[in-house]
Amino acid sequence: MTKTIDARGLSCPQPVMMTLEAIKAGGAAELIVLVDNETSRENVCRAAENRGWSVAGVAERAGDLTITLKKG
């Protein structure tokens, strides 16, 4: 199951907190996190990796960043 988190327009630490809540809730093998700045991208990736998730990819489109995280 894939879960999408839309954190565009939010500043840190909100995108990180939303991502960590989704990780803690479980049930998703993949998370798609939408952010709109590099700081949030870096912090979300670091927080997820610290909890055993891997960054499968980061794509940029029209100023928005889409981070794909995979469990394990």
PDB file of N, CA, C and O in Angstrom:
ATOM      1  N   MET A   1       0.843  -1.176   0.000  1.00  0.00           N
ATOM      2  CA  MET A   1       0.000   0.000   0.000  1.00  0.00           C
ATOM      3  C   MET A   1       0.891   1.243   0.000  1.00  0.00           C
ATOM      4  O   MET A   1       1.925   1.283   0.667  1.00  0.00           O
ATOM      5  N   THR A   2       0.476   2.236  -0.747  1.00  0.00           N
ATOM      6  CA  THR A   2       1.196   3.502  -0.829  1.00  0.00           C
ATOM      7  C   THR A   2       0.363   4.590  -0.176  1.00  0.00           C
ATOM      8  O   THR A   2      -0.850   4.668  -0.370  1.00  0.00           O
ATOM      9  N   LYS A   3       1.033   5.426   0.601  1.00  0.00           N
ATOM     10  CA  LYS A   3       0.360   6.555   1.244  1.00  0.00           C
ATOM     11  C   LYS A   3       1.026   7.831   0.749  1.00  0.00           C
ATOM     12  O   LYS A   3       2.251   7.892   0.641  1.00  0.00           O
ATOM     13  N   THR A   4       0.222   8.854   0.447  1.00  0.00           N
ATOM     14  CA  THR A   4       0.746  10.136  -0.006  1.00  0.00           C
ATOM     15  C   THR A   4       0.564  11.175   1.086  1.00  0.00           C
ATOM     16  O   THR A   4      -0.506  11.297   1.682  1.00  0.00           O
ATOM     17  N   ILE A   5       1.640  11.924   1.336  1.00  0.00           N
ATOM     18  CA  ILE A   5       1.633  13.000   2.330  1.00  0.00           C
ATOM     19  C   ILE A   5       1.894  14.303   1.590  1.00  0.00           C
ATOM     20  O   ILE A   5       2.952  14.473   0.984  1.00  0.00           O
ATOM     21  N   ASP A   6       0.945  15.216   1.635  1.00  0.00           N
ATOM     22  CA  ASP A   6       1.106  16.508   0.969  1.00  0.00           C
ATOM     23  C   ASP A   6       1.532  17.541   2.002  1.00  0.00           C
ATOM     24  O   ASP A   6       0.711  18.043   2.769  1.00  0.00           O
ATOM     25  N   ALA A   7       2.817  17.851   2.012  1.00  0.00           N
ATOM     26  CA  ALA A   7       3.368  18.814   2.977  1.00  0.00           C
ATOM     27  C   ALA A   7       3.810  20.095   2.275  1.00  0.00           C
ATOM     28  O   ALA A   7       4.607  20.860   2.817  1.00  0.00           O
ATOM     29  N   ARG A   8       3.292  20.327   1.072  1.00  0.00           N
ATOM     30  CA  ARG A   8       3.646  21.553   0.354  1.00  0.00           C
ATOM     31  C   ARG A   8       3.099  22.761   1.111  1.00  0.00           C
ATOM     32  O   ARG A   8       1.992  22.733   1.648  1.00  0.00           O
ATOM     33  N   GLY A   9       3.888  23.797   1.137  1.00  0.00           N
ATOM     34  CA  GLY A   9       3.491  25.014   1.824  1.00  0.00           C
ATOM     35  C   GLY A   9       3.780  25.013   3.306  1.00  0.00           C
ATOM     36  O   GLY A   9       3.543  26.012   3.985  1.00  0.00           O
ATOM     37  N   LEU A  10       4.287  23.911   3.819  1.00  0.00           N
ATOM     38  CA  LEU A  10       4.595  23.805   5.242  1.00  0.00           C
ATOM     39  C   LEU A  10       6.102  23.902   5.442  1.00  0.00           C
ATOM     40  O   LEU A  10       6.882  23.423   4.619  1.00  0.00           O
ATOM     41  N   SER A  11       6.498  24.524   6.539  1.00  0.00           N
ATOM     42  CA  SER A  11       7.927  24.621   6.833  1.00  0.00           C
ATOM     43  C   SER A  11       8.289  23.581   7.891  1.00  0.00           C
ATOM     44  O   SER A  11       7.435  23.098   8.635  1.00  0.00           O
ATOM     45  N   CYS A  12       9.564  23.256   7.934  1.00  0.00           N
ATOM     46  CA  CYS A  12      10.039  22.283   8.914  1.00  0.00           C
ATOM     47  C   CYS A  12       9.800  22.823  10.311  1.00  0.00           C
ATOM     48  O   CYS A  12       9.961  24.019  10.552  1.00  0.00           O
ATOM     49  N   PRO A  13       9.422  21.962  11.221  1.00  0.00           N
ATOM     50  CA  PRO A  13       9.508  20.499  11.156  1.00  0.00           C
ATOM     51  C   PRO A  13       8.222  19.805  10.716  1.00  0.00           C
ATOM     52  O   PRO A  13       8.146  18.579  10.791  1.00  0.00           O
ATOM     53  N   GLN A  14       7.209  20.542  10.259  1.00  0.00           N
ATOM     54  CA  GLN A  14       5.925  19.910   9.944  1.00  0.00           C
ATOM     55  C   GLN A  14       6.010  18.773   8.924  1.00  0.00           C
ATOM     56  O   GLN A  14       5.426  17.719   9.175  1.00  0.00           O
ATOM     57  N   PRO A  15       6.708  18.922   7.778  1.00  0.00           N
ATOM     58  CA  PRO A  15       6.799  17.793   6.842  1.00  0.00           C
ATOM     59  C   PRO A  15       7.446  16.554   7.474  1.00  0.00           C
ATOM     60  O   PRO A  15       7.026  15.427   7.214  1.00  0.00           O
ATOM     61  N   VAL A  16       8.464  16.774   8.300  1.00  0.00           N
ATOM     62  CA  VAL A  16       9.132  15.649   8.973  1.00  0.00           C
ATOM     63  C   VAL A  16       8.165  14.987   9.944  1.00  0.00           C
ATOM     64  O   VAL A  16       8.074  13.760   9.987  1.00  0.00           O
ATOM     65  N   MET A  17       7.447  15.779  10.717  1.00  0.00           N
ATOM     66  CA  MET A  17       6.510  15.221  11.694  1.00  0.00           C
ATOM     67  C   MET A  17       5.410  14.425  10.999  1.00  0.00           C
ATOM     68  O   MET A  17       5.027  13.357  11.476  1.00  0.00           O
ATOM     69  N   MET A  18       4.901  14.930   9.883  1.00  0.00           N
ATOM     70  CA  MET A  18       3.859  14.213   9.137  1.00  0.00           C
ATOM     71  C   MET A  18       4.397  12.884   8.605  1.00  0.00           C
ATOM     72  O   MET A  18       3.701  11.869   8.636  1.00  0.00           O
ATOM     73  N   THR A  19       5.635  12.898   8.120  1.00  0.00           N
ATOM     74  CA  THR A  19       6.256  11.675   7.606  1.00  0.00           C
ATOM     75  C   THR A  19       6.466  10.663   8.722  1.00  0.00           C
ATOM     76  O   THR A  19       6.164   9.481   8.558  1.00  0.00           O
ATOM     77  N   LEU A  20       6.979  11.121   9.850  1.00  0.00           N
ATOM     78  CA  LEU A  20       7.218  10.213  10.975  1.00  0.00           C
ATOM     79  C   LEU A  20       5.915   9.643  11.525  1.00  0.00           C
ATOM     80  O   LEU A  20       5.884   8.489  11.952  1.00  0.00           O
ATOM     81  N   GLU A  21       4.846  10.427  11.524  1.00  0.00           N
ATOM     82  CA  GLU A  21       3.543   9.910  11.961  1.00  0.00           C
ATOM     83  C   GLU A  21       3.069   8.797  11.037  1.00  0.00           C
ATOM     84  O   GLU A  21       2.534   7.791  11.502  1.00  0.00           O
ATOM     85  N   ALA A  22       3.262   8.969   9.725  1.00  0.00           N
ATOM     86  CA  ALA A  22       2.851   7.944   8.761  1.00  0.00           C
ATOM     87  C   ALA A  22       3.694   6.680   8.929  1.00  0.00           C
ATOM     88  O   ALA A  22       3.172   5.569   8.827  1.00  0.00           O
ATOM     89  N   ILE A  23       4.984   6.841   9.185  1.00  0.00           N
ATOM     90  CA  ILE A  23       5.862   5.680   9.415  1.00  0.00           C
ATOM     91  C   ILE A  23       5.407   4.945  10.674  1.00  0.00           C
ATOM     92  O   ILE A  23       5.297   3.719  10.678  1.00  0.00           O
ATOM     93  N   LYS A  24       5.145   5.695  11.732  1.00  0.00           N
ATOM     94  CA  LYS A  24       4.730   5.097  13.005  1.00  0.00           C
ATOM     95  C   LYS A  24       3.384   4.386  12.884  1.00  0.00           C
ATOM     96  O   LYS A  24       3.175   3.343  13.503  1.00  0.00           O
ATOM     97  N   ALA A  25       2.476   4.944  12.093  1.00  0.00           N
ATOM     98  CA  ALA A  25       1.144   4.352  11.927  1.00  0.00           C
ATOM     99  C   ALA A  25       1.217   2.988  11.244  1.00  0.00           C
ATOM    100  O   ALA A  25       0.360   2.131  11.458  1.00  0.00           O
ATOM    101  N   GLY A  26       2.247   2.796  10.422  1.00  0.00           N
ATOM    102  CA  GLY A  26       2.410   1.517   9.740  1.00  0.00           C
ATOM    103  C   GLY A  26       1.390   1.326   8.638  1.00  0.00           C
ATOM    104  O   GLY A  26       0.605   2.223   8.331  1.00  0.00           O
ATOM    105  N   GLY A  27       1.415   0.151   8.052  1.00  0.00           N
ATOM    106  CA  GLY A  27       0.451  -0.193   7.018  1.00  0.00           C
ATOM    107  C   GLY A  27       0.868   0.179   5.612  1.00  0.00           C
ATOM    108  O   GLY A  27       0.293  -0.330   4.650  1.00  0.00           O
ATOM    109  N   ALA A  28       1.853   1.052   5.462  1.00  0.00           N
ATOM    110  CA  ALA A  28       2.296   1.460   4.129  1.00  0.00           C
ATOM    111  C   ALA A  28       3.703   0.925   3.876  1.00  0.00           C
ATOM    112  O   ALA A  28       4.587   1.035   4.725  1.00  0.00           O
ATOM    113  N   ALA A  29       3.888   0.347   2.699  1.00  0.00           N
ATOM    114  CA  ALA A  29       5.215  -0.123   2.302  1.00  0.00           C
ATOM    115  C   ALA A  29       5.944   0.950   1.515  1.00  0.00           C
ATOM    116  O   ALA A  29       7.152   0.870   1.295  1.00  0.00           O
ATOM    117  N   GLU A  30       5.180   1.969   1.090  1.00  0.00           N
ATOM    118  CA  GLU A  30       5.752   3.064   0.320  1.00  0.00           C
ATOM    119  C   GLU A  30       5.064   4.361   0.715  1.00  0.00           C
ATOM    120  O   GLU A  30       3.846   4.408   0.887  1.00  0.00           O
ATOM    121  N   LEU A  31       5.862   5.410   0.856  1.00  0.00           N
ATOM    122  CA  LEU A  31       5.327   6.739   1.152  1.00  0.00           C
ATOM    123  C   LEU A  31       5.750   7.683   0.042  1.00  0.00           C
ATOM    124  O   LEU A  31       6.900   7.671  -0.399  1.00  0.00           O
ATOM    125  N   ILE A  32       4.810   8.501  -0.403  1.00  0.00           N
ATOM    126  CA  ILE A  32       5.098   9.569  -1.345  1.00  0.00           C
ATOM    127  C   ILE A  32       4.922  10.863  -0.561  1.00  0.00           C
ATOM    128  O   ILE A  32       3.830  11.147  -0.067  1.00  0.00           O
ATOM    129  N   VAL A  33       5.983  11.645  -0.446  1.00  0.00           N
ATOM    130  CA  VAL A  33       5.929  12.887   0.321  1.00  0.00           C
ATOM    131  C   VAL A  33       6.140  14.057  -0.636  1.00  0.00           C
ATOM    132  O   VAL A  33       7.146  14.119  -1.341  1.00  0.00           O
ATOM    133  N   LEU A  34       5.189  14.975  -0.653  1.00  0.00           N
ATOM    134  CA  LEU A  34       5.263  16.150  -1.505  1.00  0.00           C
ATOM    135  C   LEU A  34       5.701  17.347  -0.667  1.00  0.00           C
ATOM    136  O   LEU A  34       5.056  17.682   0.327  1.00  0.00           O
ATOM    137  N   VAL A  35       6.790  17.988  -1.066  1.00  0.00           N
ATOM    138  CA  VAL A  35       7.293  19.181  -0.383  1.00  0.00           C
ATOM    139  C   VAL A  35       7.634  20.224  -1.449  1.00  0.00           C
ATOM    140  O   VAL A  35       7.650  19.927  -2.643  1.00  0.00           O
ATOM    141  N   ASP A  36       7.904  21.444  -0.997  1.00  0.00           N
ATOM    142  CA  ASP A  36       8.194  22.494  -1.972  1.00  0.00           C
ATOM    143  C   ASP A  36       9.480  23.262  -1.688  1.00  0.00           C
ATOM    144  O   ASP A  36       9.673  24.373  -2.182  1.00  0.00           O
ATOM    145  N   ASN A  37      10.367  22.656  -0.880  1.00  0.00           N
ATOM    146  CA  ASN A  37      11.657  23.303  -0.647  1.00  0.00           C
ATOM    147  C   ASN A  37      12.721  22.256  -0.314  1.00  0.00           C
ATOM    148  O   ASN A  37      12.420  21.162   0.161  1.00  0.00           O
ATOM    149  N   GLU A  38      13.961  22.627  -0.577  1.00  0.00           N
ATOM    150  CA  GLU A  38      15.088  21.706  -0.399  1.00  0.00           C
ATOM    151  C   GLU A  38      15.317  21.322   1.064  1.00  0.00           C
ATOM    152  O   GLU A  38      15.683  20.182   1.354  1.00  0.00           O
ATOM    153  N   THR A  39      15.107  22.253   1.976  1.00  0.00           N
ATOM    154  CA  THR A  39      15.318  21.956   3.393  1.00  0.00           C
ATOM    155  C   THR A  39      14.390  20.841   3.845  1.00  0.00           C
ATOM    156  O   THR A  39      14.815  19.918   4.539  1.00  0.00           O
ATOM    157  N   SER A  40      13.123  20.925   3.453  1.00  0.00           N
ATOM    158  CA  SER A  40      12.173  19.877   3.819  1.00  0.00           C
ATOM    159  C   SER A  40      12.567  18.555   3.186  1.00  0.00           C
ATOM    160  O   SER A  40      12.463  17.507   3.824  1.00  0.00           O
ATOM    161  N   ARG A  41      13.022  18.591   1.925  1.00  0.00           N
ATOM    162  CA  ARG A  41      13.452  17.361   1.254  1.00  0.00           C
ATOM    163  C   ARG A  41      14.582  16.702   2.041  1.00  0.00           C
ATOM    164  O   ARG A  41      14.526  15.508   2.334  1.00  0.00           O
ATOM    165  N   GLU A  42      15.586  17.468   2.374  1.00  0.00           N
ATOM    166  CA  GLU A  42      16.732  16.926   3.102  1.00  0.00           C
ATOM    167  C   GLU A  42      16.326  16.353   4.453  1.00  0.00           C
ATOM    168  O   GLU A  42      16.759  15.263   4.825  1.00  0.00           O
ATOM    169  N   ASN A  43      15.496  17.084   5.185  1.00  0.00           N
ATOM    170  CA  ASN A  43      15.097  16.651   6.525  1.00  0.00           C
ATOM    171  C   ASN A  43      14.191  15.427   6.495  1.00  0.00           C
ATOM    172  O   ASN A  43      14.330  14.537   7.334  1.00  0.00           O
ATOM    173  N   VAL A  44      13.255  15.369   5.529  1.00  0.00           N
ATOM    174  CA  VAL A  44      12.368  14.208   5.408  1.00  0.00           C
ATOM    175  C   VAL A  44      13.186  12.972   5.049  1.00  0.00           C
ATOM    176  O   VAL A  44      12.985  11.906   5.630  1.00  0.00           O
ATOM    177  N   CYS A  45      14.102  13.107   4.101  1.00  0.00           N
ATOM    178  CA  CYS A  45      14.938  11.965   3.691  1.00  0.00           C
ATOM    179  C   CYS A  45      15.778  11.470   4.864  1.00  0.00           C
ATOM    180  O   CYS A  45      15.858  10.266   5.106  1.00  0.00           O
ATOM    181  N   ARG A  46      16.394  12.380   5.583  1.00  0.00           N
ATOM    182  CA  ARG A  46      17.247  12.000   6.714  1.00  0.00           C
ATOM    183  C   ARG A  46      16.433  11.301   7.802  1.00  0.00           C
ATOM    184  O   ARG A  46      16.858  10.272   8.329  1.00  0.00           O
ATOM    185  N   ALA A  47      15.271  11.849   8.139  1.00  0.00           N
ATOM    186  CA  ALA A  47      14.435  11.262   9.186  1.00  0.00           C
ATOM    187  C   ALA A  47      13.968   9.860   8.796  1.00  0.00           C
ATOM    188  O   ALA A  47      13.975   8.950   9.624  1.00  0.00           O
ATOM    189  N   ALA A  48      13.566   9.687   7.543  1.00  0.00           N
ATOM    190  CA  ALA A  48      13.098   8.373   7.084  1.00  0.00           C
ATOM    191  C   ALA A  48      14.232   7.354   7.102  1.00  0.00           C
ATOM    192  O   ALA A  48      14.044   6.220   7.542  1.00  0.00           O
ATOM    193  N   GLU A  49      15.404   7.756   6.627  1.00  0.00           N
ATOM    194  CA  GLU A  49      16.549   6.840   6.605  1.00  0.00           C
ATOM    195  C   GLU A  49      16.962   6.441   8.021  1.00  0.00           C
ATOM    196  O   GLU A  49      17.393   5.311   8.246  1.00  0.00           O
ATOM    197  N   ASN A  50      16.834   7.355   8.965  1.00  0.00           N
ATOM    198  CA  ASN A  50      17.159   7.038  10.359  1.00  0.00           C
ATOM    199  C   ASN A  50      16.202   6.011  10.955  1.00  0.00           C
ATOM    200  O   ASN A  50      16.505   5.394  11.976  1.00  0.00           O
ATOM    201  N   ARG A  51      15.050   5.828  10.319  1.00  0.00           N
ATOM    202  CA  ARG A  51      14.067   4.853  10.794  1.00  0.00           C
ATOM    203  C   ARG A  51      13.995   3.620   9.903  1.00  0.00           C
ATOM    204  O   ARG A  51      13.020   2.869   9.944  1.00  0.00           O
ATOM    205  N   GLY A  52      15.033   3.418   9.097  1.00  0.00           N
ATOM    206  CA  GLY A  52      15.131   2.194   8.306  1.00  0.00           C
ATOM    207  C   GLY A  52      14.449   2.233   6.956  1.00  0.00           C
ATOM    208  O   GLY A  52      14.344   1.196   6.300  1.00  0.00           O
ATOM    209  N   TRP A  53      13.984   3.389   6.517  1.00  0.00           N
ATOM    210  CA  TRP A  53      13.366   3.521   5.204  1.00  0.00           C
ATOM    211  C   TRP A  53      14.426   3.981   4.215  1.00  0.00           C
ATOM    212  O   TRP A  53      15.409   4.613   4.601  1.00  0.00           O
ATOM    213  N   SER A  54      14.228   3.666   2.941  1.00  0.00           N
ATOM    214  CA  SER A  54      15.171   4.106   1.923  1.00  0.00           C
ATOM    215  C   SER A  54      14.497   5.107   0.990  1.00  0.00           C
ATOM    216  O   SER A  54      13.287   5.062   0.767  1.00  0.00           O
ATOM    217  N   VAL A  55      15.307   6.002   0.457  1.00  0.00           N
ATOM    218  CA  VAL A  55      14.818   6.991  -0.502  1.00  0.00           C
ATOM    219  C   VAL A  55      14.947   6.357  -1.883  1.00  0.00           C
ATOM    220  O   VAL A  55      16.049   6.183  -2.403  1.00  0.00           O
ATOM    221  N   ALA A  56      13.793   6.014  -2.471  1.00  0.00           N
ATOM    222  CA  ALA A  56      13.791   5.355  -3.775  1.00  0.00           C
ATOM    223  C   ALA A  56      13.931   6.364  -4.909  1.00  0.00           C
ATOM    224  O   ALA A  56      14.329   6.011  -6.018  1.00  0.00           O
ATOM    225  N   GLY A  57      13.602   7.615  -4.623  1.00  0.00           N
ATOM    226  CA  GLY A  57      13.742   8.626  -5.666  1.00  0.00           C
ATOM    227  C   GLY A  57      13.211   9.969  -5.224  1.00  0.00           C
ATOM    228  O   GLY A  57      12.379  10.076  -4.323  1.00  0.00           O
ATOM    229  N   VAL A  58      13.725  11.001  -5.896  1.00  0.00           N
ATOM    230  CA  VAL A  58      13.249  12.365  -5.686  1.00  0.00           C
ATOM    231  C   VAL A  58      13.064  12.970  -7.071  1.00  0.00           C
ATOM    232  O   VAL A  58      13.985  12.972  -7.887  1.00  0.00           O
ATOM    233  N   ALA A  59      11.873  13.481  -7.326  1.00  0.00           N
ATOM    234  CA  ALA A  59      11.588  14.100  -8.617  1.00  0.00           C
ATOM    235  C   ALA A  59      11.117  15.531  -8.395  1.00  0.00           C
ATOM    236  O   ALA A  59      10.414  15.825  -7.429  1.00  0.00           O
ATOM    237  N   GLU A  60      11.513  16.412  -9.302  1.00  0.00           N
ATOM    238  CA  GLU A  60      11.077  17.799  -9.208  1.00  0.00           C
ATOM    239  C   GLU A  60      10.200  18.134 -10.397  1.00  0.00           C
ATOM    240  O   GLU A  60      10.512  17.798 -11.539  1.00  0.00           O
ATOM    241  N   ARG A  61       9.095  18.804 -10.106  1.00  0.00           N
ATOM    242  CA  ARG A  61       8.178  19.203 -11.167  1.00  0.00           C
ATOM    243  C   ARG A  61       7.507  20.499 -10.756  1.00  0.00           C
ATOM    244  O   ARG A  61       6.841  20.564  -9.723  1.00  0.00           O
ATOM    245  N   ALA A  62       7.683  21.517 -11.558  1.00  0.00           N
ATOM    246  CA  ALA A  62       7.057  22.823 -11.329  1.00  0.00           C
ATOM    247  C   ALA A  62       7.326  23.358  -9.936  1.00  0.00           C
ATOM    248  O   ALA A  62       6.445  23.952  -9.314  1.00  0.00           O
ATOM    249  N   GLY A  63       8.547  23.150  -9.439  1.00  0.00           N
ATOM    250  CA  GLY A  63       8.919  23.669  -8.124  1.00  0.00           C
ATOM    251  C   GLY A  63       8.556  22.780  -6.967  1.00  0.00           C
ATOM    252  O   GLY A  63       8.967  23.039  -5.836  1.00  0.00           O
ATOM    253  N   ASP A  64       7.787  21.727  -7.223  1.00  0.00           N
ATOM    254  CA  ASP A  64       7.429  20.780  -6.162  1.00  0.00           C
ATOM    255  C   ASP A  64       8.365  19.585  -6.224  1.00  0.00           C
ATOM    256  O   ASP A  64       8.792  19.173  -7.303  1.00  0.00           O
ATOM    257  N   LEU A  65       8.681  19.032  -5.060  1.00  0.00           N
ATOM    258  CA  LEU A  65       9.546  17.858  -4.965  1.00  0.00           C
ATOM    259  C   LEU A  65       8.703  16.670  -4.499  1.00  0.00           C
ATOM    260  O   LEU A  65       7.955  16.766  -3.526  1.00  0.00           O
ATOM    261  N   THR A  66       8.837  15.564  -5.203  1.00  0.00           N
ATOM    262  CA  THR A  66       8.146  14.330  -4.835  1.00  0.00           C
ATOM    263  C   THR A  66       9.192  13.339  -4.363  1.00  0.00           C
ATOM    264  O   THR A  66      10.072  12.929  -5.119  1.00  0.00           O
ATOM    265  N   ILE A  67       9.077  12.959  -3.082  1.00  0.00           N
ATOM    266  CA  ILE A  67      10.025  12.031  -2.471  1.00  0.00           C
ATOM    267  C   ILE A  67       9.334  10.682  -2.345  1.00  0.00           C
ATOM    268  O   ILE A  67       8.254  10.582  -1.764  1.00  0.00           O
ATOM    269  N   THR A  68       9.958   9.648  -2.888  1.00  0.00           N
ATOM    270  CA  THR A  68       9.428   8.292  -2.768  1.00  0.00           C
ATOM    271  C   THR A  68      10.262   7.539  -1.754  1.00  0.00           C
ATOM    272  O   THR A  68      11.469   7.370  -1.925  1.00  0.00           O
ATOM    273  N   LEU A  69       9.605   7.089  -0.696  1.00  0.00           N
ATOM    274  CA  LEU A  69      10.271   6.346   0.381  1.00  0.00           C
ATOM    275  C   LEU A  69       9.765   4.908   0.393  1.00  0.00           C
ATOM    276  O   LEU A  69       8.569   4.662   0.238  1.00  0.00           O
ATOM    277  N   LYS A  70      10.671   3.972   0.577  1.00  0.00           N
ATOM    278  CA  LYS A  70      10.296   2.558   0.642  1.00  0.00           C
ATOM    279  C   LYS A  70      10.737   1.953   1.963  1.00  0.00           C
ATOM    280  O   LYS A  70      11.823   2.234   2.470  1.00  0.00           O
ATOM    281  N   LYS A  71       9.869   1.119   2.501  1.00  0.00           N
ATOM    282  CA  LYS A  71      10.138   0.459   3.768  1.00  0.00           C
ATOM    283  C   LYS A  71      11.224  -0.594   3.595  1.00  0.00           C
ATOM    284  O   LYS A  71      11.237  -1.356   2.629  1.00  0.00           O
ATOM    285  N   GLY A  72      12.147  -0.611   4.580  1.00  0.00           N
ATOM    286  CA  GLY A  72      13.195  -1.627   4.553  1.00  0.00           C
ATOM    287  C   GLY A  72      14.182  -1.293   3.538  1.00  0.00           C
ATOM    288  O   GLY A  72      15.152  -2.028   3.355  1.00  0.00           O
TER     289      GLY A  72
END
